Amino acid sequence: MSNHVDYAQARSYCLSLDDAIEDYPFGIEPLVFKIGDERGKMFALLVRSEPAQISLKCDPDRAEMLREQYPAITAGYHLNKRHWNTIVLDGSVPDEECLALIAHSYDLVRPKRRKA
């Protein structure tokens, strides 16, 4: 068991979110997490590498700030670089921050609930 968020922990956390599913729309890599079904919106892309990497949607201003703060966070790999970050899960980004960024990405793409 690692002492920081790794592939298995990131996968488990993504799947713990309401209506989250995993899919492989691009082949065996990356593992894609969507909300709802295979047509749902992506909120995370997880790559099994050493160390693992996860790409997450992010508010553009927050995305830039995070890139300046953490060398392990870069503009999204093969994604819209303004709205996506890729995080190398090497332990240099605190666990709480990694999990908060997964939740933030999920919140950005989940369907908004209408007020009664």
MOPAC internal coordinates of N, CA, C and O (Angstrom, degrees):
PM7 1SCF
backbone

  N    0.0000 0     0.00 0     0.00 0    0    0    0
  C    1.4626 1     0.00 0     0.00 0    1    0    0
  C    1.5265 1   109.01 1     0.00 0    2    1    0
  O    1.2310 1   120.81 1   -49.45 1    3    2    1
  N    1.3183 1   116.05 1   130.55 1    3    2    1
  C    1.4627 1   119.02 1  -179.07 1    5    3    2
  C    1.5209 1   109.67 1   -80.38 1    6    5    3
  O    1.2310 1   121.55 1   -15.45 1    7    6    5
  N    1.3243 1   114.64 1   164.55 1    7    6    5
  C    1.4550 1   119.22 1   178.48 1    9    7    6
  C    1.5259 1   111.98 1  -100.93 1   10    9    7
  O    1.2310 1   120.62 1  -161.00 1   11   10    9
  N    1.3215 1   116.42 1    19.00 1   11   10    9
  C    1.4682 1   121.37 1   174.79 1   13   11   10
  C    1.5315 1   108.29 1  -149.31 1   14   13   11
  O    1.2310 1   121.27 1   -11.32 1   15   14   13
  N    1.3279 1   115.18 1   168.68 1   15   14   13
  C    1.4645 1   119.18 1   179.93 1   17   15   14
  C    1.5287 1   108.31 1   -60.57 1   18   17   15
  O    1.2310 1   121.21 1   -56.00 1   19   18   17
  N    1.3385 1   115.30 1   124.00 1   19   18   17
  C    1.4589 1   121.30 1   178.67 1   21   19   18
  C    1.5275 1   108.56 1  -122.99 1   22   21   19
  O    1.2310 1   120.35 1     9.45 1   23   22   21
  N    1.3223 1   116.93 1  -170.55 1   23   22   21
  C    1.4603 1   121.93 1  -177.52 1   25   23   22
  C    1.5273 1   111.44 1   -55.31 1   26   25   23
  O    1.2310 1   120.35 1   128.22 1   27   26   25
  N    1.3273 1   116.94 1   -51.78 1   27   26   25
  C    1.4680 1   120.78 1  -176.34 1   29   27   26
  C    1.5199 1   111.82 1   -63.36 1   30   29   27
  O    1.2310 1   120.37 1   138.48 1   31   30   29
  N    1.3177 1   116.90 1   -41.52 1   31   30   29
  C    1.4649 1   120.00 1  -179.40 1   33   31   30
  C    1.5277 1   110.99 1   -69.54 1   34   33   31
  O    1.2310 1   119.97 1   139.65 1   35   34   33
  N    1.3255 1   117.67 1   -40.35 1   35   34   33
  C    1.4608 1   120.41 1   178.02 1   37   35   34
  C    1.5242 1   110.14 1   -63.92 1   38   37   35
  O    1.2310 1   120.32 1   136.94 1   39   38   37
  N    1.3256 1   117.00 1   -43.06 1   39   38   37
  C    1.4710 1   121.54 1   178.43 1   41   39   38
  C    1.5228 1   110.31 1   -60.93 1   42   41   39
  O    1.2310 1   120.53 1   132.05 1   43   42   41
  N    1.2993 1   116.59 1   -47.95 1   43   42   41
  C    1.4631 1   121.65 1  -179.02 1   45   43   42
  C    1.5319 1   111.11 1   -60.80 1   46   45   43
  O    1.2310 1   120.43 1   136.65 1   47   46   45
  N    1.3252 1   116.78 1   -43.35 1   47   46   45
  C    1.4615 1   120.09 1  -179.58 1   49   47   46
  C    1.5319 1   110.75 1   -66.04 1   50   49   47
  O    1.2310 1   120.13 1   135.85 1   51   50   49
  N    1.3203 1   117.35 1   -44.15 1   51   50   49
  C    1.4746 1   120.30 1   178.59 1   53   51   50
  C    1.5279 1   110.36 1   -57.79 1   54   53   51
  O    1.2310 1   120.46 1   134.84 1   55   54   53
  N    1.3304 1   116.73 1   -45.16 1   55   54   53
  C    1.4652 1   120.42 1  -178.23 1   57   55   54
  C    1.5271 1   113.01 1   -70.28 1   58   57   55
  O    1.2310 1   120.00 1   161.85 1   59   58   57
  N    1.3288 1   117.60 1   -18.15 1   59   58   57
  C    1.4633 1   120.46 1   179.68 1   61   59   58
  C    1.5292 1   112.50 1   -77.44 1   62   61   59
  O    1.2310 1   120.35 1   167.30 1   63   62   61
  N    1.3237 1   116.93 1   -12.70 1   63   62   61
  C    1.4643 1   120.95 1  -178.66 1   65   63   62
  C    1.5292 1   110.11 1   -79.53 1   66   65   63
  O    1.2310 1   120.45 1   -35.58 1   67   66   65
  N    1.3317 1   116.75 1   144.42 1   67   66   65
  C    1.4669 1   122.52 1  -175.96 1   69   67   66
  C    1.5257 1   112.40 1   -51.66 1   70   69   67
  O    1.2310 1   120.55 1   -50.26 1   71   70   69
  N    1.3297 1   116.55 1   129.74 1   71   70   69
  C    1.4604 1   124.87 1   175.55 1   73   71   70
  C    1.5270 1   114.37 1    62.41 1   74   73   71
  O    1.2310 1   119.78 1  -164.29 1   75   74   73
  N    1.3332 1   118.03 1    15.71 1   75   74   73
  C    1.4666 1   120.10 1   178.93 1   77   75   74
  C    1.5259 1   109.28 1   -78.68 1   78   77   75
  O    1.2310 1   121.50 1   -42.88 1   79   78   77
  N    1.3202 1   114.73 1   137.12 1   79   78   77
  C    1.4613 1   120.98 1   175.24 1   81   79   78
  C    1.5231 1   108.33 1  -129.43 1   82   81   79
  O    1.2310 1   121.19 1   -19.25 1   83   82   81
  N    1.3275 1   115.33 1   160.75 1   83   82   81
  C    1.4607 1   119.00 1   173.59 1   85   83   82
  C    1.5188 1   109.05 1  -108.06 1   86   85   83
  O    1.2310 1   121.36 1   -30.97 1   87   86   85
  N    1.3251 1   115.01 1   149.03 1   87   86   85
  C    1.4543 1   121.26 1  -175.67 1   89   87   86
  C    1.5270 1   108.18 1  -149.07 1   90   89   87
  O    1.2310 1   120.93 1   -19.79 1   91   90   89
  N    1.3201 1   115.83 1   160.21 1   91   90   89
  C    1.4691 1   121.89 1   177.72 1   93   91   90
  C    1.5324 1   109.30 1  -126.65 1   94   93   91
  O    1.2310 1   119.50 1  -115.95 1   95   94   93
  N    1.3300 1   118.57 1    64.05 1   95   94   93
  C    1.4674 1   119.80 1  -176.59 1   97   95   94
  C    1.5242 1   114.29 1   -69.95 1   98   97   95
  O    1.2310 1   120.10 1   164.64 1   99   98   97
  N    1.3379 1   117.41 1   -15.36 1   99   98   97
  C    1.4623 1   121.11 1  -176.43 1  101   99   98
  C    1.5252 1   112.23 1  -111.76 1  102  101   99
  O    1.2310 1   119.57 1  -164.44 1  103  102  101
  N    1.3290 1   118.43 1    15.56 1  103  102  101
  C    1.4577 1   121.73 1  -175.47 1  105  103  102
  C    1.5194 1   109.75 1   104.96 1  106  105  103
  O    1.2310 1   120.34 1    23.26 1  107  106  105
  N    1.3365 1   116.95 1  -156.74 1  107  106  105
  C    1.4617 1   119.65 1  -175.05 1  109  107  106
  C    1.5252 1   113.80 1   -73.15 1  110  109  107
  O    1.2310 1   119.34 1   162.94 1  111  110  109
  N    1.2990 1   118.87 1   -17.06 1  111  110  109
  C    1.4651 1   123.77 1   175.96 1  113  111  110
  C    1.5147 1   108.02 1  -138.66 1  114  113  111
  O    1.2310 1   119.22 1   -37.20 1  115  114  113
  N    1.2842 1   119.09 1   142.80 1  115  114  113
  C    1.4485 1   128.53 1    -6.37 1  117  115  114
  C    1.5307 1   111.59 1   -83.91 1  118  117  115
  O    1.2310 1   121.19 1   -16.17 1  119  118  117
  N    1.3206 1   115.34 1   163.83 1  119  118  117
  C    1.4515 1   121.83 1   170.11 1  121  119  118
  C    1.5209 1   106.19 1   -77.59 1  122  121  119
  O    1.2310 1   120.48 1   -56.30 1  123  122  121
  N    1.3372 1   116.69 1   123.70 1  123  122  121
  C    1.4648 1   121.48 1  -175.01 1  125  123  122
  C    1.5234 1   109.43 1  -108.51 1  126  125  123
  O    1.2310 1   121.06 1   -44.23 1  127  126  125
  N    1.3135 1   115.59 1   135.77 1  127  126  125
  C    1.4642 1   121.35 1   176.30 1  129  127  126
  C    1.5159 1   108.25 1  -108.46 1  130  129  127
  O    1.2310 1   121.96 1   -49.97 1  131  130  129
  N    1.3348 1   113.85 1   130.03 1  131  130  129
  C    1.4583 1   121.47 1  -178.54 1  133  131  130
  C    1.5206 1   108.78 1  -128.87 1  134  133  131
  O    1.2310 1   121.38 1   -13.72 1  135  134  133
  N    1.3088 1   114.97 1   166.28 1  135  134  133
  C    1.4577 1   120.60 1   176.16 1  137  135  134
  C    1.5190 1   108.30 1  -104.53 1  138  137  135
  O    1.2310 1   120.75 1   -53.65 1  139  138  137
  N    1.3300 1   116.16 1   126.35 1  139  138  137
  C    1.4587 1   121.73 1   174.75 1  141  139  138
  C    1.5036 1   113.94 1    98.99 1  142  141  139
  O    1.2310 1   120.26 1    94.92 1  143  142  141
  N    1.3282 1   117.10 1   -85.08 1  143  142  141
  C    1.4585 1   121.44 1  -178.62 1  145  143  142
  C    1.5194 1   108.65 1  -147.14 1  146  145  143
  O    1.2310 1   120.85 1     7.37 1  147  146  145
  N    1.3320 1   115.98 1  -172.63 1  147  146  145
  C    1.4734 1   118.62 1  -176.43 1  149  147  146
  C    1.5161 1   113.60 1   -62.54 1  150  149  147
  O    1.2310 1   120.07 1   164.45 1  151  150  149
  N    1.3356 1   117.47 1   -15.55 1  151  150  149
  C    1.4736 1   120.88 1   176.06 1  153  151  150
  C    1.5280 1   111.43 1   -92.72 1  154  153  151
  O    1.2310 1   120.34 1   176.31 1  155  154  153
  N    1.3207 1   116.96 1    -3.69 1  155  154  153
  C    1.4581 1   121.74 1  -177.85 1  157  155  154
  C    1.5188 1   112.65 1   -67.54 1  158  157  155
  O    1.2310 1   121.53 1    -8.10 1  159  158  157
  N    1.3068 1   114.67 1   171.90 1  159  158  157
  C    1.4599 1   120.27 1  -179.28 1  161  159  158
  C    1.5226 1   110.99 1   -80.57 1  162  161  159
  O    1.2310 1   121.25 1   -40.28 1  163  162  161
  N    1.3312 1   115.21 1   139.72 1  163  162  161
  C    1.4632 1   121.60 1   177.86 1  165  163  162
  C    1.5196 1   109.76 1   -74.06 1  166  165  163
  O    1.2310 1   121.04 1   -40.14 1  167  166  165
  N    1.3359 1   115.61 1   139.86 1  167  166  165
  C    1.4606 1   118.66 1   171.29 1  169  167  166
  C    1.5281 1   112.09 1  -125.14 1  170  169  167
  O    1.2310 1   120.09 1   168.17 1  171  170  169
  N    1.3319 1   117.43 1   -11.83 1  171  170  169
  C    1.4668 1   119.79 1   177.78 1  173  171  170
  C    1.5235 1   110.76 1  -156.41 1  174  173  171
  O    1.2310 1   121.06 1   -34.30 1  175  174  173
  N    1.3180 1   115.58 1   145.70 1  175  174  173
  C    1.4608 1   123.13 1   173.55 1  177  175  174
  C    1.5185 1   106.30 1  -128.24 1  178  177  175
  O    1.2310 1   120.61 1   -58.21 1  179  178  177
  N    1.3170 1   116.45 1   121.79 1  179  178  177
  C    1.4579 1   121.84 1  -173.89 1  181  179  178
  C    1.5223 1   109.74 1  -115.81 1  182  181  179
  O    1.2310 1   120.70 1   -51.27 1  183  182  181
  N    1.3260 1   116.27 1   128.73 1  183  182  181
  C    1.4649 1   122.23 1  -178.55 1  185  183  182
  C    1.5208 1   108.95 1  -114.89 1  186  185  183
  O    1.2310 1   121.57 1   -51.08 1  187  186  185
  N    1.3296 1   114.60 1   128.92 1  187  186  185
  C    1.4709 1   120.58 1   178.11 1  189  187  186
  C    1.5234 1   107.23 1   -84.22 1  190  189  187
  O    1.2310 1   120.87 1   -84.65 1  191  190  189
  N    1.2983 1   115.94 1    95.35 1  191  190  189
  C    1.4640 1   122.38 1   176.67 1  193  191  190
  C    1.5198 1   106.31 1  -133.50 1  194  193  191
  O    1.2310 1   119.77 1     2.00 1  195  194  193
  N    1.2884 1   118.05 1  -178.00 1  195  194  193
  C    1.4685 1   121.56 1   177.18 1  197  195  194
  C    1.5074 1   108.82 1  -118.13 1  198  197  195
  O    1.2310 1   118.49 1   -76.26 1  199  198  197
  N    1.2942 1   120.48 1   103.74 1  199  198  197
  C    1.4690 1   126.40 1    -6.53 1  201  199  198
  C    1.5288 1   111.27 1   -77.83 1  202  201  199
  O    1.2310 1   121.23 1   -15.81 1  203  202  201
  N    1.3271 1   115.25 1   164.19 1  203  202  201
  C    1.4684 1   120.79 1   179.20 1  205  203  202
  C    1.5244 1   110.18 1   -63.15 1  206  205  203
  O    1.2310 1   121.13 1   -19.45 1  207  206  205
  N    1.3365 1   115.44 1   160.55 1  207  206  205
  C    1.4630 1   121.85 1   177.49 1  209  207  206
  C    1.5157 1   109.03 1  -133.41 1  210  209  207
  O    1.2310 1   120.97 1   -36.07 1  211  210  209
  N    1.3277 1   115.75 1   143.93 1  211  210  209
  C    1.4544 1   120.53 1   176.61 1  213  211  210
  C    1.5250 1   108.34 1  -130.87 1  214  213  211
  O    1.2310 1   121.08 1   -45.26 1  215  214  213
  N    1.3293 1   115.55 1   134.74 1  215  214  213
  C    1.4596 1   121.33 1   176.42 1  217  215  214
  C    1.5167 1   107.90 1  -106.51 1  218  217  215
  O    1.2310 1   121.22 1   -46.08 1  219  218  217
  N    1.3346 1   115.26 1   133.92 1  219  218  217
  C    1.4558 1   121.81 1  -174.29 1  221  219  218
  C    1.5118 1   111.13 1  -136.09 1  222  221  219
  O    1.2310 1   121.06 1   -36.49 1  223  222  221
  N    1.3195 1   115.58 1   143.51 1  223  222  221
  C    1.4567 1   120.77 1   174.05 1  225  223  222
  C    1.5280 1   107.81 1   -69.55 1  226  225  223
  O    1.2310 1   120.48 1   -32.93 1  227  226  225
  N    1.3231 1   116.68 1   147.07 1  227  226  225
  C    1.4608 1   120.03 1  -176.32 1  229  227  226
  C    1.5177 1   109.95 1  -153.33 1  230  229  227
  O    1.2310 1   121.01 1   -34.23 1  231  230  229
  N    1.3169 1   115.66 1   145.77 1  231  230  229
  C    1.4612 1   120.59 1   172.16 1  233  231  230
  C    1.5315 1   107.51 1   -54.33 1  234  233  231
  O    1.2310 1   119.34 1   -47.96 1  235  234  233
  N    1.3457 1   118.87 1   132.04 1  235  234  233
  C    1.4679 1   120.81 1  -174.09 1  237  235  234
  C    1.5313 1   114.93 1   -55.37 1  238  237  235
  O    1.2310 1   119.65 1   137.87 1  239  238  237
  N    1.3222 1   118.27 1   -42.13 1  239  238  237
  C    1.4661 1   119.82 1   179.77 1  241  239  238
  C    1.5258 1   111.33 1   -66.81 1  242  241  239
  O    1.2310 1   120.97 1   137.22 1  243  242  241
  N    1.3111 1   115.74 1   -42.78 1  243  242  241
  C    1.4628 1   120.59 1   177.73 1  245  243  242
  C    1.5213 1   110.14 1   -64.82 1  246  245  243
  O    1.2310 1   120.29 1   141.19 1  247  246  245
  N    1.3368 1   117.04 1   -38.81 1  247  246  245
  C    1.4675 1   121.58 1  -179.90 1  249  247  246
  C    1.5258 1   110.79 1   -58.03 1  250  249  247
  O    1.2310 1   120.47 1   133.28 1  251  250  249
  N    1.3252 1   116.71 1   -46.72 1  251  250  249
  C    1.4735 1   120.53 1   179.83 1  253  251  250
  C    1.5156 1   111.48 1   -64.02 1  254  253  251
  O    1.2310 1   120.61 1   137.34 1  255  254  253
  N    1.3411 1   116.44 1   -42.66 1  255  254  253
  C    1.4551 1   120.84 1  -179.84 1  257  255  254
  C    1.5385 1   110.67 1   -60.96 1  258  257  255
  O    1.2310 1   120.73 1   137.11 1  259  258  257
  N    1.3391 1   116.20 1   -42.89 1  259  258  257
  C    1.4621 1   120.42 1  -179.96 1  261  259  258
  C    1.5226 1   111.65 1   -64.91 1  262  261  259
  O    1.2310 1   120.13 1   142.02 1  263  262  261
  N    1.3144 1   117.35 1   -37.98 1  263  262  261
  C    1.4721 1   121.28 1   179.01 1  265  263  262
  C    1.5231 1   111.13 1   -64.28 1  266  265  263
  O    1.2310 1   120.95 1   145.22 1  267  266  265
  N    1.3366 1   115.79 1   -34.78 1  267  266  265
  C    1.4637 1   119.97 1   178.01 1  269  267  266
  C    1.5308 1   111.27 1   -73.83 1  270  269  267
  O    1.2310 1   120.64 1   147.63 1  271  270  269
  N    1.3242 1   116.39 1   -32.37 1  271  270  269
  C    1.4592 1   121.62 1  -175.43 1  273  271  270
  C    1.5284 1   113.13 1   -80.70 1  274  273  271
  O    1.2310 1   119.93 1   143.01 1  275  274  273
  N    1.3420 1   117.73 1   -36.99 1  275  274  273
  C    1.4673 1   121.87 1  -173.69 1  277  275  274
  C    1.5253 1   111.21 1  -125.62 1  278  277  275
  O    1.2310 1   119.85 1   -59.92 1  279  278  277
  N    1.3336 1   117.89 1   120.08 1  279  278  277
  C    1.4636 1   119.97 1   176.09 1  281  279  278
  C    1.5382 1   113.38 1   -60.10 1  282  281  279
  O    1.2310 1   120.00 1   153.99 1  283  282  281
  N    1.3414 1   117.61 1   -26.01 1  283  282  281
  C    1.4690 1   121.59 1  -178.72 1  285  283  282
  C    1.5227 1   112.82 1   -77.76 1  286  285  283
  O    1.2310 1   119.87 1   175.19 1  287  286  285
  N    1.3316 1   117.85 1    -4.81 1  287  286  285
  C    1.4698 1   121.51 1   178.11 1  289  287  286
  C    1.5161 1   108.21 1  -110.07 1  290  289  287
  O    1.2310 1   121.36 1   -59.00 1  291  290  289
  N    1.3378 1   115.01 1   121.00 1  291  290  289
  C    1.4659 1   121.26 1  -179.18 1  293  291  290
  C    1.5322 1   109.33 1  -129.47 1  294  293  291
  O    1.2310 1   121.06 1    -9.26 1  295  294  293
  N    1.3225 1   115.57 1   170.74 1  295  294  293
  C    1.4627 1   120.16 1   176.63 1  297  295  294
  C    1.5209 1   109.29 1   -58.54 1  298  297  295
  O    1.2310 1   120.50 1   -36.15 1  299  298  297
  N    1.3234 1   116.66 1   143.85 1  299  298  297
  C    1.4582 1   122.47 1  -175.25 1  301  299  298
  C    1.5141 1   113.55 1   -51.50 1  302  301  299
  O    1.2310 1   120.67 1   -50.97 1  303  302  301
  N    1.3153 1   116.32 1   129.03 1  303  302  301
  C    1.4613 1   122.81 1  -179.93 1  305  303  302
  C    1.5264 1   109.19 1   -75.19 1  306  305  303
  O    1.2310 1   120.30 1   -60.84 1  307  306  305
  N    1.3212 1   117.03 1   119.16 1  307  306  305
  C    1.4701 1   124.11 1  -178.36 1  309  307  306
  C    1.5279 1   112.95 1    60.02 1  310  309  307
  O    1.2310 1   120.57 1  -149.90 1  311  310  309
  N    1.3319 1   116.52 1    30.10 1  311  310  309
  C    1.4644 1   122.08 1  -179.66 1  313  311  310
  C    1.5184 1   108.35 1  -134.94 1  314  313  311
  O    1.2310 1   120.84 1    -7.37 1  315  314  313
  N    1.3287 1   116.00 1   172.63 1  315  314  313
  C    1.4559 1   120.42 1   176.17 1  317  315  314
  C    1.5283 1   108.08 1   -62.46 1  318  317  315
  O    1.2310 1   120.56 1   -68.65 1  319  318  317
  N    1.3175 1   116.54 1   111.35 1  319  318  317
  C    1.4609 1   121.39 1  -171.99 1  321  319  318
  C    1.5196 1   113.14 1   -69.01 1  322  321  319
  O    1.2310 1   119.81 1   163.57 1  323  322  321
  N    1.2989 1   117.97 1   -16.43 1  323  322  321
  C    1.4693 1   120.82 1   177.05 1  325  323  322
  C    1.5302 1   110.78 1   -78.76 1  326  325  323
  O    1.2310 1   120.15 1   146.60 1  327  326  325
  N    1.3200 1   117.32 1   -33.40 1  327  326  325
  C    1.4634 1   121.80 1  -172.04 1  329  327  326
  C    1.5279 1   115.03 1  -110.81 1  330  329  327
  O    1.2310 1   119.63 1   177.08 1  331  330  329
  N    1.3213 1   118.32 1    -2.92 1  331  330  329
  C    1.4705 1   120.57 1  -177.05 1  333  331  330
  C    1.5259 1   110.48 1  -132.39 1  334  333  331
  O    1.2310 1   121.12 1   -38.10 1  335  334  333
  N    1.3239 1   115.46 1   141.90 1  335  334  333
  C    1.4629 1   123.25 1   173.37 1  337  335  334
  C    1.5137 1   109.10 1  -119.84 1  338  337  335
  O    1.2310 1   120.76 1   -30.88 1  339  338  337
  N    1.3203 1   116.15 1   149.12 1  339  338  337
  C    1.4550 1   122.23 1   170.68 1  341  339  338
  C    1.5244 1   107.47 1  -111.82 1  342  341  339
  O    1.2310 1   121.07 1   -50.01 1  343  342  341
  N    1.3297 1   115.56 1   129.99 1  343  342  341
  C    1.4578 1   121.79 1  -178.49 1  345  343  342
  C    1.5278 1   108.67 1  -114.25 1  346  345  343
  O    1.2310 1   120.71 1   -54.65 1  347  346  345
  N    1.3158 1   116.25 1   125.35 1  347  346  345
  C    1.4614 1   121.44 1   172.66 1  349  347  346
  C    1.5248 1   106.09 1   -81.77 1  350  349  347
  O    1.2310 1   120.75 1   -59.17 1  351  350  349
  N    1.3258 1   116.16 1   120.83 1  351  350  349
  C    1.4647 1   121.31 1  -176.35 1  353  351  350
  C    1.5284 1   109.98 1   -85.37 1  354  353  351
  O    1.2310 1   121.44 1  -112.25 1  355  354  353
  N    1.3310 1   114.86 1    67.75 1  355  354  353
  C    1.4683 1   121.58 1  -177.61 1  357  355  354
  C    1.5225 1   112.87 1  -104.11 1  358  357  355
  O    1.2310 1   120.33 1  -175.31 1  359  358  357
  N    1.3428 1   116.98 1     4.69 1  359  358  357
  C    1.4567 1   120.81 1   179.57 1  361  359  358
  C    1.5099 1   114.07 1    92.95 1  362  361  359
  O    1.2310 1   119.82 1   173.37 1  363  362  361
  N    1.3282 1   117.95 1    -6.63 1  363  362  361
  C    1.4639 1   119.40 1  -177.74 1  365  363  362
  C    1.5310 1   112.78 1   -80.04 1  366  365  363
  O    1.2310 1   120.27 1   159.95 1  367  366  365
  N    1.3230 1   117.09 1   -20.05 1  367  366  365
  C    1.4637 1   121.41 1   173.21 1  369  367  366
  C    1.5248 1   106.04 1   -98.13 1  370  369  367
  O    1.2310 1   119.78 1   -55.08 1  371  370  369
  N    1.3346 1   118.03 1   124.92 1  371  370  369
  C    1.4718 1   119.62 1  -176.75 1  373  371  370
  C    1.5324 1   112.30 1   -55.16 1  374  373  371
  O    1.2310 1   121.35 1   -34.47 1  375  374  373
  N    1.3396 1   115.02 1   145.53 1  375  374  373
  C    1.4702 1   121.03 1  -179.13 1  377  375  374
  C    1.5201 1   111.61 1   -52.37 1  378  377  375
  O    1.2310 1   120.49 1   134.55 1  379  378  377
  N    1.3304 1   116.67 1   -45.45 1  379  378  377
  C    1.4638 1   120.38 1  -177.63 1  381  379  378
  C    1.5267 1   110.49 1   -60.15 1  382  381  379
  O    1.2310 1   120.50 1   140.87 1  383  382  381
  N    1.3159 1   116.64 1   -39.13 1  383  382  381
  C    1.4670 1   121.26 1   179.20 1  385  383  382
  C    1.5256 1   110.25 1   -67.20 1  386  385  383
  O    1.2310 1   119.94 1   135.73 1  387  386  385
  N    1.3357 1   117.72 1   -44.27 1  387  386  385
  C    1.4720 1   121.04 1   178.73 1  389  387  386
  C    1.5262 1   110.78 1   -58.61 1  390  389  387
  O    1.2310 1   120.42 1   131.62 1  391  390  389
  N    1.3250 1   116.80 1   -48.38 1  391  390  389
  C    1.4644 1   120.44 1  -178.72 1  393  391  390
  C    1.5264 1   110.89 1   -66.80 1  394  393  391
  O    1.2310 1   120.12 1   142.10 1  395  394  393
  N    1.3237 1   117.37 1   -37.90 1  395  394  393
  C    1.4649 1   120.53 1   177.69 1  397  395  394
  C    1.5279 1   110.72 1   -64.72 1  398  397  395
  O    1.2310 1   120.07 1   144.33 1  399  398  397
  N    1.3275 1   117.47 1   -35.67 1  399  398  397
  C    1.4645 1   120.51 1   179.63 1  401  399  398
  C    1.5249 1   111.38 1   -71.68 1  402  401  399
  O    1.2310 1   119.92 1   146.18 1  403  402  401
  N    1.3302 1   117.76 1   -33.82 1  403  402  401
  C    1.4678 1   120.20 1   174.18 1  405  403  402
  C    1.5281 1   108.81 1   -64.15 1  406  405  403
  O    1.2310 1   120.35 1   133.43 1  407  406  405
  N    1.3267 1   116.93 1   -46.57 1  407  406  405
  C    1.4702 1   121.27 1   179.33 1  409  407  406
  C    1.5286 1   111.01 1   -62.35 1  410  409  407
  O    1.2310 1   120.16 1   140.86 1  411  410  409
  N    1.3288 1   117.30 1   -39.14 1  411  410  409
  C    1.4689 1   121.75 1   178.69 1  413  411  410
  C    1.5321 1   110.50 1   -62.58 1  414  413  411
  O    1.2310 1   120.42 1   135.40 1  415  414  413
  N    1.3254 1   116.80 1   -44.60 1  415  414  413
  C    1.4609 1   121.07 1   178.79 1  417  415  414
  C    1.5239 1   110.40 1   -61.90 1  418  417  415
  O    1.2310 1   120.83 1   134.11 1  419  418  417
  N    1.3151 1   116.01 1   -45.89 1  419  418  417
  C    1.4622 1   121.96 1   177.57 1  421  419  418
  C    1.5314 1   110.52 1   -57.25 1  422  421  419
  O    1.2310 1   120.60 1   132.83 1  423  422  421
  N    1.3304 1   116.46 1   -47.17 1  423  422  421
  C    1.4704 1   120.84 1  -179.48 1  425  423  422
  C    1.5223 1   112.30 1   -62.42 1  426  425  423
  O    1.2310 1   120.36 1   145.99 1  427  426  425
  N    1.3376 1   116.92 1   -34.01 1  427  426  425
  C    1.4665 1   119.96 1  -179.54 1  429  427  426
  C    1.5221 1   112.89 1   -67.61 1  430  429  427
  O    1.2310 1   120.01 1   150.10 1  431  430  429
  N    1.3269 1   117.59 1   -29.90 1  431  430  429
  C    1.4728 1   119.46 1  -174.90 1  433  431  430
  C    1.5233 1   114.33 1  -106.88 1  434  433  431
  O    1.2310 1   119.69 1   166.57 1  435  434  433
  N    1.3313 1   118.20 1   -13.43 1  435  434  433
  C    1.4727 1   118.44 1  -178.58 1  437  435  434
  C    1.5172 1   110.16 1   -67.44 1  438  437  435
  O    1.2310 1   120.73 1   -32.28 1  439  438  437
  N    1.3188 1   116.21 1   147.72 1  439  438  437
  C    1.4744 1   119.64 1   178.98 1  441  439  438
  C    1.5290 1   110.36 1   -59.54 1  442  441  439
  O    1.2310 1   121.39 1   -44.29 1  443  442  441
  N    1.3000 1   114.95 1   135.71 1  443  442  441
  C    1.4654 1   120.39 1   177.96 1  445  443  442
  C    1.5045 1   109.28 1   -75.32 1  446  445  443
  O    1.2310 1   120.86 1   -44.33 1  447  446  445
  N    1.3129 1   115.96 1   135.67 1  447  446  445
  C    1.4644 1   119.97 1   178.56 1  449  447  446
  C    1.5346 1   109.09 1   -83.27 1  450  449  447
  O    1.2310 1   121.42 1   -43.62 1  451  450  449
  N    1.3174 1   114.90 1   136.38 1  451  450  449
  C    1.4565 1   119.87 1   179.42 1  453  451  450
  C    1.5219 1   110.17 1   -79.69 1  454  453  451
  O    1.2310 1   121.30 1   -36.02 1  455  454  453
  N    1.3094 1   115.12 1   143.98 1  455  454  453
  C    1.4572 1   119.77 1   176.20 1  457  455  454
  C    1.5109 1   109.45 1   -76.72 1  458  457  455
  O    1.2310 1   120.76 1   -36.42 1  459  458  457
  N    1.3174 1   116.14 1   143.58 1  459  458  457
  C    1.4829 1   120.97 1  -178.83 1  461  459  458
  C    1.5127 1   111.52 1   -70.34 1  462  461  459
  O    1.2310 1   120.10 1   180.00 1  463  462  461

